[in-house]
Amino acid sequence: MTGRFGQVLALAALVVFSLFPLYSTLVVASHDNADLAAAIPPLLPGGRLLDHVGEVIERVDLGQAMVNSAVIAGTVAVANALACTVAGFAFARLRFRGREALFAVVIASAMVPTQLGIVPLFLVVDAMGWYDTLAAVIVPGLVSAFGVFWMRQACLEAVSTELVDASRVDGCSLARVYWHVALPALRGPAAVLAMLSFATSWNDFSWPLVALDPNDTPTTQVVLSGLAGGYYTDYPLVLTGVLVSIVPVLLLFVLFARKVVAVLAGGAAQTGR
Amino acid sequence: MRRAVTPYLLVAPFFLVFGMFGVFPLLRTAWVSVHRWHLVAGPEGFAGLANFRDLLLDPLFYNAVGNTLSIFLLATIPQLGLALGIAALLARRGAGWQVLVLVPNVVPVVAVALVFGQLLGRDYGMVNFLLGRVGVGPVAWQADTWAAHLGVATMVMWRWTGYTALLYLAAMRAVPRELHEAAELDGAGRWQRFRTVTLPGIRPTLLFTVVASAIGGVQMFTEPQLFDGSGLAGAGGSDRQFQTVAMYLYEVGFGRFDAGYAAAMTWVLFLLCAALTAAAVGLVRRVVRR
């Protein structure tokens, strides 16, 4: 707004705002409590990080929790990529009775604050005998309204009506049209959807907290919250756990960053967060 | 015949999952809410509207509603304003900047809560250290109501501002250049062009972000739940000064196992959420005219 200097200052503030909490996590995780209590708290990373990683693993089953989380999030990611491209393809390129009405239901379902329905959801899942099973956290997340909406959008842009119709006239079954025509064209968006679904599932806290027994089937976020609970919070250890736990999502993000940004910049993410 | 069925088969998985884990539980909530119902043991008799009456007389419920509204406003208003500024700042810059501002959004909420819990620690937190440097006494971020609301709101802001900015940025780039040029010819200054061209141009996106923030705000759970050291055992501070409605719902349902009461609360909260969303949309419509 006000000249070059102002802009540079604003950009610098933006970098600090975005990254400082993560940097400070590294600083705290690599120091001991005594260092943090000094009159001037440390500003540079210390040398205790690896010791703390060992201590965290000794204290809680972070390894098992991360394996569980990876299984849950991985399944959810693949299922979303498949189910949402299938449904998106049908909504975009097939003509059937009630299509518009059904799609309106998809949009409306994205507006339901599902977190508030956690008690009724628990009653249903418990009645099915799914308490403390991976199914309890995987199955409700297999599809998302956001994914269906977005894959429909991607299909409208990338899969031509002519090609679909021509293949049908040539006698291709719908399954083959989807597999050989639609899916290859949707690879990019489907991969980003899978990555975002993975992150959402990996980051979920309140549902695994109630649907799983933390002593038996821990997930990463639940174990971390347990590590932080109690009379005294040992922040260097807790934030070491945090650092370890965000590595998978940060790695995925780095791999997909450009694509994710392109998707958001395309305005496709307007149905859900 | 087969042709007619296949499209429905393709969209069926979504409706099956959504129906079973989205719609059905909610409908069942209506049934549960008029009973005394233990979360694990099941129904313990018809209660009529007793759960709803108790809820409307429950001071803890109003406390949670007030806290949720307060934190929502403290988090959303600066967030949307800041996001507009960031979007304008990044409008003509490379995609690297967009990646940067999106980083906070991929950090898990649990991690955000724990990291900010440390930063906002009363005794050894970096924020109080910096405030001390400029002569502001140590703030009891967890114990003081307003400070706690501000602290929780900061976490929400940190995680969502960049994401919102990217949505605004995309919308701003779609506003036709000619409109800006025409306004400039008419002698409109930068600020005036922003108000009369940019804001109306991105109105749909503004509305979307407001709705999304309202829906997210009503559901806020993890940030306040993990804000103080007491973790899951806590009820939003010693005096429930930052207990949100989602936290109270959790306490009633999974702490007291009172599913009937929780079900009644779920319905009332759905109505409140709809009202809040409508109010927010109405406000934006009024402020940003076409």
Interface residues (C-beta under 8 A of the other chain):
Chain A: M1 Q7 A10 L11 L14 V15 F17 S18 L19 P21 L22 S24 T25 V28 L36 A37 I40 P41 A83 C84 V86 A87 F89 A90 F91 L94 R95 F96 R99 L102 V105 V106 S109 M111 V112 P113 T114 Q115 L116 G117 I118 V119 P120 L121 F122 L123 V124 V125 D126 V139 P140 L142 V143 A145 V148 L174 Y178 A199 W202 N203 F205 S206 L209 V210 T220 Q221 L224 S225 G226 A228 G229 G230 Y231 Y232 T233 Y235 V238 L239 V242 S245 I246 V249 L250 L252 F253 A257 R258 V260 V261 A262 L264 A265 G266 G267 A269 Q270 G272 R273
Chain B: R3 A4 T6 P7 Y8 L10 V11 P13 F14 F15 V17 F18 M20 F21 G22 F24 P25 L26 R28 T29 V32 L39 V40 G85 I86 A88 L89 A95 W97 Q98 V99 L100 V101 L102 V103 P104 V106 V107 P108 V109 V110 A111 V112 L114 V115 F116 G117 Q118 L119 G121 D123 Y124 M126 F129 W158 W160 T161 G162 Y163 L166 L167 L169 A170 A171 R173 A174 R190 T205 F208 V211 A212 I215 G216 V218 Q219 F221 T222 L226 G229 S230 G231 L232 A233 V245 A246 L249 Y250 G253 F254 A259 A262 A263 T266 L269 F270 C273 T277
